[in-house]
Amino acid sequence: MLVLLTPASAVAAKKKQKQQTDREYWCEQAYKMAQPVLENMAKGELQKNMQLEVSPNWDGRSKKVAYMECFGRLMAGIAPWLTLPDDDTAEGAQRKQLREWALASYKNAVDPNNPDYLAWRGHGQALVDAAYVAESFLRAYTTLWEPLDDTTKKRYFEEFTQLRRVDPPYTNWFLFSSIIESFLAKAGAEYDEFRVNTACRKTEEWYVGDGWYADGPVFAFDYYSSYVFHPMYLETLQAMVDAKANTRLDYKKYYDRELKRAQKFSIILERFISPEGTYPVFGRSTPYRLAAMQPLALMAWYQKLPADISNGQVRAALTKVMHRMFDQQNNYNEGGFLTIGFCGSQKNIADWYTNNGSLYMTSLAFMPLGLPADSPFWTDEAQPWTQVKAWGGQPFPKDHRWADDIQTKDKW
């Protein structure tokens, strides 16, 4: 009788266990990723304690760039989450703690007397990761920028401005300049109009259609439309609108057109996700992991998902991908920091510029955490995503080309 009853009692006990919600799982993963970085940096001990990994074919630059990459990219991803008001939930306690650590870390990052003063000067790589710091301020302006003290704000203005010394490659790097300059414009500081408008003009020239951008004059089949183009172009344009900047470009019209492109690309990304929660791995910088899904996450956070895809299916699809990536492989090293790889430790896929600070771009998929827990993205019933429907014999939307129908021209 005991033999027969034990399985039944085990099932009953299992049923009594509270099932983790999708949001609880996302929060768990975001906190696990952020805590070692921000707790250390808030104390000025990130550079002392971070367990670094660099590419097997590292190009020889100073490894100190890794700390700036780690901090800037992480903050760009979790900034929306930290904008939510405090509450008495377990998530609220974690969020409040991360915000406090983040504000202290921002201060340490530009204090020359702090051990965690970042590598703002010297190598041109600083332009890239300063852009992610600026992007984090744009994504949480009132929560992460406005509370900083005047001395810290002045130091950021100085560090951002001195990066004009960097001549960016003729690629997506133009948008690193534009996101910094547009943040300066929004913050009321002196900004370089030419760098903003040149980035906008070149991005328009590099648009190849149906949501895809070429990374410079030549198209490359990779995820840089996700990593950089759609988010940073959209946010550059929004910041210039917020700044009420009056230049030759009609930023609002440019924004409206780019929003449509980002929506089309989010449809493509959603369709990339297989029924098993995998998606195609191709192109360079694949260790950025979930950053490939950034435009889809951004549209969800903006509550601008296109009509063809619902909150329930996007949440279900992204959650499935997270489980597939983070539950089955060890993506962290012994120090609790991300390890080089895509799904686990796979150092052979590193590019010559890859270090494990670079990998914190994967946090960019967590932006929907910036929506309150009672928003439709989190409360709508989970639904099958496109590939589940297609491979399950269910009806699914027919895909089609999206043409640009918004025309822009210089105002004078």
C-alpha positions as semicolon CSV with decimal commas, in nm:
position;residue;x (nm);y (nm);z (nm)
1;M;0,000;0,000;0,000
2;L;0,285;0,238;0,084
3;V;0,444;0,166;-0,250
4;L;0,119;0,254;-0,425
5;L;0,051;0,566;-0,219
6;T;0,395;0,725;-0,240
7;P;0,370;0,830;-0,604
8;A;0,022;0,974;-0,544
9;S;0,139;1,173;-0,241
10;A;0,437;1,299;-0,436
11;V;0,207;1,420;-0,712
12;A;-0,015;1,593;-0,457
13;A;0,285;1,764;-0,297
14;K;0,405;1,875;-0,635
15;K;0,066;2,026;-0,714
16;K;0,080;2,223;-0,390
17;Q;0,404;2,388;-0,496
18;K;0,342;2,731;-0,640
19;Q;0,426;2,732;-1,008
20;Q;0,670;3,006;-1,106
21;T;0,517;3,267;-1,334
22;D;0,688;3,386;-1,649
23;R;0,760;3,722;-1,486
24;E;0,909;3,560;-1,178
25;Y;1,138;3,358;-1,402
26;W;1,246;3,667;-1,599
27;C;1,315;3,856;-1,276
28;E;1,514;3,565;-1,141
29;Q;1,733;3,557;-1,450
30;A;1,777;3,936;-1,463
31;Y;1,876;3,956;-1,096
32;K;2,116;3,665;-1,128
33;M;2,287;3,842;-1,417
34;A;2,297;4,188;-1,260
35;Q;2,372;4,124;-0,893
36;P;2,743;4,030;-0,917
37;V;2,812;4,328;-1,143
38;L;2,627;4,602;-0,958
39;E;2,692;4,487;-0,601
40;N;3,064;4,489;-0,671
41;M;3,068;4,812;-0,868
42;A;2,863;4,999;-0,609
43;K;3,150;4,927;-0,366
44;G;3,419;5,012;-0,621
45;E;3,522;4,646;-0,645
46;L;3,410;4,530;-0,989
47;Q;3,757;4,558;-1,142
48;K;3,899;4,384;-0,840
49;N;3,656;4,092;-0,834
50;M;3,519;4,034;-1,184
51;Q;3,647;3,706;-1,324
52;L;3,748;3,810;-1,676
53;E;3,746;3,598;-1,989
54;V;3,873;3,717;-2,326
55;S;3,863;3,575;-2,676
56;P;4,128;3,313;-2,765
57;N;4,231;3,549;-3,047
58;W;4,210;3,869;-2,840
59;D;4,352;4,165;-3,032
60;G;4,574;4,283;-2,747
61;R;4,389;4,596;-2,637
62;S;4,374;4,673;-2,264
63;K;4,146;4,429;-2,087
64;K;4,009;4,719;-1,883
65;V;3,758;4,780;-2,164
66;A;3,570;4,474;-2,037
67;Y;3,442;4,652;-1,726
68;M;3,287;4,936;-1,924
69;E;3,133;4,690;-2,166
70;C;2,988;4,489;-1,879
71;F;2,837;4,785;-1,694
72;G;2,705;4,983;-1,992
73;R;2,543;4,690;-2,168
74;L;2,389;4,549;-1,852
75;M;2,235;4,883;-1,761
76;A;2,092;4,934;-2,109
77;G;1,904;4,608;-2,063
78;I;1,774;4,639;-1,707
79;A;1,713;5,017;-1,701
80;P;1,344;4,985;-1,797
81;W;1,285;4,741;-1,510
82;L;1,437;4,982;-1,259
83;T;1,191;5,256;-1,358
84;L;0,901;5,079;-1,187
85;P;0,797;5,222;-0,849
86;D;0,890;5,050;-0,525
87;D;0,648;4,799;-0,379
88;D;0,649;4,535;-0,104
89;T;0,689;4,232;-0,332
90;A;0,998;4,013;-0,348
91;E;1,059;4,150;-0,696
92;G;1,023;4,505;-0,565
93;A;1,292;4,444;-0,303
94;Q;1,533;4,311;-0,565
95;R;1,453;4,597;-0,801
96;K;1,508;4,859;-0,531
97;Q;1,840;4,702;-0,435
98;L;1,959;4,694;-0,796
99;R;1,857;5,058;-0,844
100;E;2,052;5,167;-0,537
101;W;2,358;4,975;-0,653
102;A;2,318;5,115;-1,005
103;L;2,308;5,477;-0,891
104;A;2,623;5,424;-0,683
105;S;2,786;5,247;-0,978
106;Y;2,707;5,534;-1,217
107;K;2,881;5,770;-0,977
108;N;3,187;5,547;-0,940
109;A;3,211;5,499;-1,317
110;V;3,312;5,862;-1,376
111;D;3,501;5,933;-1,053
112;P;3,875;5,934;-1,138
113;N;3,953;5,862;-0,773
114;N;3,740;5,548;-0,758
115;P;3,890;5,205;-0,832
116;D;3,600;5,142;-1,072
117;Y;3,652;5,453;-1,281
118;L;3,594;5,316;-1,630
119;A;3,820;5,329;-1,937
120;W;3,661;5,635;-2,097
121;R;3,988;5,751;-2,249
122;G;4,245;5,589;-2,473
123;H;4,100;5,308;-2,683
124;G;3,825;5,384;-2,935
125;Q;3,616;5,100;-2,792
126;A;3,503;5,349;-2,527
127;L;3,272;5,508;-2,786
128;V;3,076;5,184;-2,816
129;D;3,011;5,128;-2,449
130;A;2,963;5,492;-2,360
131;A;2,674;5,467;-2,606
132;Y;2,516;5,189;-2,401
133;V;2,555;5,398;-2,086
134;A;2,385;5,690;-2,264
135;E;2,116;5,453;-2,388
136;S;2,050;5,338;-2,031
137;F;1,997;5,701;-1,931
138;L;1,752;5,750;-2,218
139;R;1,561;5,437;-2,117
140;A;1,532;5,546;-1,754
141;Y;1,586;5,923;-1,766
142;T;1,393;6,024;-1,455
143;T;1,502;5,718;-1,256
144;L;1,871;5,682;-1,336
145;W;1,985;6,018;-1,478
146;E;1,794;6,286;-1,287
147;P;1,883;6,159;-0,934
148;L;2,258;6,185;-1,001
149;D;2,438;6,472;-0,829
150;D;2,559;6,774;-1,028
151;T;2,927;6,675;-1,009
152;T;2,853;6,330;-1,152
153;K;2,637;6,476;-1,429
154;K;2,912;6,720;-1,521
155;R;3,162;6,435;-1,537
156;Y;2,935;6,241;-1,773
157;F;2,905;6,545;-1,999
158;E;3,284;6,571;-2,005
159;E;3,340;6,202;-2,074
160;F;3,075;6,187;-2,346
161;T;3,207;6,503;-2,511
162;Q;3,572;6,393;-2,520
163;L;3,468;6,084;-2,717
164;R;3,433;6,305;-3,024
165;R;3,802;6,231;-3,063
166;V;3,706;5,883;-3,190
167;D;3,667;5,855;-3,567
168;P;3,406;5,577;-3,596
169;P;3,436;5,305;-3,861
170;Y;3,198;5,340;-4,155
171;T;2,948;5,100;-3,996
172;N;2,688;5,081;-3,718
173;W;2,940;5,276;-3,507
174;F;2,787;5,598;-3,643
175;L;2,489;5,528;-3,420
176;F;2,708;5,506;-3,112
177;S;2,800;5,869;-3,173
178;S;2,440;5,967;-3,242
179;I;2,296;5,806;-2,928
180;I;2,551;5,991;-2,712
181;E;2,495;6,324;-2,884
182;S;2,116;6,289;-2,876
183;F;2,132;6,213;-2,505
184;L;2,337;6,529;-2,454
185;A;2,072;6,721;-2,649
186;K;1,792;6,582;-2,431
187;A;1,990;6,657;-2,113
188;G;2,033;7,020;-2,219
189;A;2,407;6,999;-2,284
190;E;2,597;7,111;-2,591
191;Y;2,569;6,848;-2,865
192;D;2,710;6,788;-3,211
193;E;2,424;6,821;-3,460
194;F;2,643;6,701;-3,748
195;R;2,717;6,367;-3,577
196;V;2,348;6,306;-3,515
197;N;2,229;6,398;-3,861
198;T;2,509;6,219;-4,041
199;A;2,426;5,900;-3,854
200;C;2,060;5,939;-3,951
201;R;2,142;6,000;-4,317
202;K;2,384;5,708;-4,340
203;T;2,141;5,475;-4,162
204;E;1,879;5,566;-4,420
205;E;2,126;5,494;-4,700
206;W;2,204;5,154;-4,549
207;Y;1,841;5,041;-4,521
208;V;1,797;4,750;-4,762
209;G;1,426;4,685;-4,709
210;D;1,182;4,465;-4,518
211;G;1,330;4,560;-4,182
212;W;1,696;4,488;-4,260
213;Y;1,994;4,724;-4,248
214;A;2,332;4,674;-4,409
215;D;2,619;4,729;-4,166
216;G;2,775;4,999;-4,380
217;P;2,788;5,003;-4,760
218;V;2,795;4,621;-4,784
219;F;2,520;4,395;-4,646
220;A;2,623;4,138;-4,383
221;F;2,385;3,864;-4,277
222;D;2,405;3,898;-3,900
223;Y;2,207;4,036;-3,609
224;Y;2,343;4,392;-3,613
225;S;1,998;4,514;-3,715
226;S;1,903;4,383;-3,368
227;Y;2,215;4,470;-3,171
228;V;2,241;4,832;-3,285
229;F;2,043;4,966;-3,581
230;H;1,678;4,950;-3,484
231;P;1,709;5,035;-3,112
232;M;1,974;5,306;-3,133
233;Y;1,830;5,470;-3,443
234;L;1,482;5,479;-3,292
235;E;1,611;5,614;-2,961
236;T;1,832;5,873;-3,128
237;L;1,528;6,009;-3,312
238;Q;1,309;6,005;-3,000
239;A;1,573;6,187;-2,796
240;M;1,597;6,458;-3,062
241;V;1,218;6,493;-3,056
242;D;1,229;6,516;-2,676
243;A;1,502;6,780;-2,700
244;K;1,283;6,982;-2,940
245;A;1,589;7,010;-3,164
246;N;1,531;7,222;-3,473
247;T;1,761;7,106;-3,752
248;R;1,722;7,018;-4,118
249;L;1,578;6,677;-4,029
250;D;1,215;6,619;-3,932
251;Y;1,293;6,373;-3,654
252;K;0,928;6,287;-3,590
253;K;0,873;6,168;-3,946
254;Y;1,199;5,976;-3,939
255;Y;1,087;5,819;-3,609
256;D;0,749;5,714;-3,746
257;R;0,915;5,547;-4,045
258;E;1,177;5,369;-3,834
259;L;0,909;5,249;-3,593
260;K;0,737;5,070;-3,881
261;R;1,067;4,911;-3,983
262;A;1,132;4,796;-3,626
263;Q;0,784;4,646;-3,612
264;K;0,848;4,453;-3,932
265;F;1,181;4,329;-3,800
266;S;1,014;4,219;-3,475
267;I;0,782;4,002;-3,684
268;I;1,087;3,843;-3,846
269;L;1,247;3,778;-3,508
270;E;0,929;3,622;-3,369
271;R;0,915;3,394;-3,672
272;F;1,277;3,291;-3,612
273;I;1,181;3,125;-3,282
274;S;1,125;2,753;-3,333
275;P;0,864;2,545;-3,146
276;E;1,152;2,419;-2,929
277;G;1,256;2,771;-2,825
278;T;1,567;2,793;-3,044
279;Y;1,649;3,045;-3,316
280;P;1,906;3,051;-3,598
281;V;2,265;3,121;-3,497
282;F;2,454;3,308;-3,767
283;G;2,687;3,603;-3,820
284;R;2,943;3,759;-3,592
285;S;2,896;3,848;-3,225
286;T;2,677;3,545;-3,156
287;P;2,794;3,534;-2,789
288;Y;2,565;3,835;-2,737
289;R;2,297;3,569;-2,699
290;L;1,948;3,714;-2,646
291;A;2,049;4,058;-2,776
292;A;1,941;3,913;-3,110
293;M;1,584;3,957;-2,984
294;Q;1,627;4,321;-2,875
295;P;1,386;4,485;-3,128
296;L;1,112;4,237;-3,037
297;A;1,167;4,311;-2,666
298;L;1,173;4,685;-2,738
299;M;0,842;4,678;-2,926
300;A;0,689;4,481;-2,638
301;W;0,815;4,736;-2,383
302;Y;0,689;5,025;-2,598
303;Q;0,356;4,841;-2,629
304;K;0,393;4,879;-3,006
305;L;0,388;4,517;-3,117
306;P;0,246;4,486;-3,469
307;A;-0,105;4,347;-3,513
308;D;0,023;4,013;-3,642
309;I;0,176;3,914;-3,306
310;S;0,018;3,925;-2,961
311;N;0,156;3,988;-2,613
312;G;0,077;3,630;-2,514
313;Q;0,269;3,473;-2,798
314;V;0,571;3,703;-2,769
315;R;0,600;3,644;-2,395
316;A;0,561;3,270;-2,441
317;A;0,818;3,259;-2,720
318;L;1,081;3,466;-2,539
319;T;1,027;3,273;-2,216
320;K;1,077;2,946;-2,402
321;V;1,403;3,077;-2,549
322;M;1,525;3,186;-2,204
323;H;1,451;2,845;-2,057
324;R;1,625;2,676;-2,350
325;M;1,933;2,894;-2,313
326;F;1,972;2,935;-1,937
327;D;1,826;2,616;-1,787
328;Q;2,021;2,355;-1,978
329;Q;2,374;2,492;-1,997
330;N;2,618;2,668;-1,767
331;N;2,634;3,025;-1,894
332;Y;2,823;3,160;-1,591
333;N;3,179;3,113;-1,473
334;E;3,288;3,034;-1,119
335;G;3,273;3,400;-1,022
336;G;2,909;3,433;-1,125
337;F;2,983;3,633;-1,440
338;L;2,870;3,541;-1,790
339;T;3,102;3,312;-1,980
340;I;3,190;3,335;-2,347
341;G;2,953;3,128;-2,556
342;F;2,601;3,122;-2,699
343;C;2,430;2,844;-2,504
344;G;2,688;2,753;-2,244
345;S;3,066;2,795;-2,254
346;Q;3,176;2,792;-2,620
347;K;3,489;3,006;-2,643
348;N;3,562;2,903;-3,000
349;I;3,283;3,129;-3,128
350;A;3,439;3,446;-2,981
351;D;3,542;3,725;-3,216
352;W;3,872;3,904;-3,170
353;Y;3,700;4,183;-2,973
354;T;3,493;3,956;-2,746
355;N;3,533;3,947;-2,370
356;N;3,279;3,836;-2,116
357;G;3,188;4,197;-2,042
358;S;3,063;4,215;-2,401
359;L;2,812;3,943;-2,332
360;Y;2,595;4,152;-2,103
361;M;2,416;4,269;-2,417
362;T;2,200;3,962;-2,359
363;S;2,023;4,166;-2,090
364;L;1,863;4,372;-2,369
365;A;1,593;4,105;-2,401
366;F;1,473;4,187;-2,048
367;M;1,325;4,527;-2,141
368;P;0,961;4,409;-2,107
369;L;1,025;4,389;-1,732
370;G;0,979;4,766;-1,751
371;L;0,606;4,699;-1,797
372;P;0,412;4,664;-1,468
373;A;0,317;4,315;-1,358
374;D;-0,048;4,389;-1,434
375;S;0,014;4,494;-1,795
376;P;-0,128;4,278;-2,076
377;F;0,219;4,157;-2,173
378;W;0,236;3,973;-1,840
379;T;-0,131;3,896;-1,775
380;D;-0,252;3,783;-2,119
381;E;-0,280;3,409;-2,157
382;A;0,022;3,243;-2,318
383;Q;-0,041;3,168;-2,683
384;P;0,141;2,962;-2,947
385;W;0,384;3,165;-3,153
386;T;0,407;3,155;-3,530
387;Q;0,631;2,851;-3,574
388;V;0,428;2,650;-3,322
389;K;0,117;2,723;-3,527
390;A;0,287;2,662;-3,862
391;W;0,442;2,329;-3,766
392;G;0,132;2,222;-3,572
393;G;-0,106;2,248;-3,864
394;Q;-0,280;2,556;-3,720
395;P;-0,375;2,871;-3,911
396;F;-0,107;3,141;-3,896
397;P;-0,066;3,486;-4,055
398;K;0,072;3,505;-4,406
399;D;0,395;3,702;-4,420
400;H;0,441;3,986;-4,666
401;R;0,679;4,263;-4,758
402;W;0,649;4,591;-4,568
403;A;0,713;4,895;-4,788
404;D;0,806;5,240;-4,660
405;D;0,524;5,487;-4,724
406;I;0,652;5,778;-4,513
407;Q;0,855;6,026;-4,715
408;T;1,104;6,270;-4,562
409;K;1,296;6,562;-4,697
410;D;1,512;6,832;-4,542
411;K;1,310;7,114;-4,386
412;W;1,533;7,371;-4,553
